[in-house]
């Protein structure tokens, strides 16, 4: 029987997949869908752990890469609303793709259509 991987493993997968997707987009102009699927799978595995998994993901709110911070914040809006919004608003003030993604996450949250981690 395979040993279950700890939350920290899936947090790392989430971060590296997010970074790889961004890098693929900038380097090749391709969307990097395989990286997005890996990130979504990592989040699903964290979510399966309940709030323990979500809390583990929260360390990425302080990640060195803004794309990783914003993506983690977008996924954590329901669980860590104030912290996630602070990250998103900070990123939204800038320019470029990451700022645009932050503004879109805020918009979806405010209009009530955000669905990354439904209850």
Secondary structure by P-SEA (a helix, b strand, c coil): ccccccaaaaaaaaaaaaaaaaaaaaaccccaaaaaaaaaaaaaaaaaacaaaaaaaccccccccaaaaaaaaaaaccccaaaaaaaaaaaaacccaaaaaaaaaaaaaaacccccccc
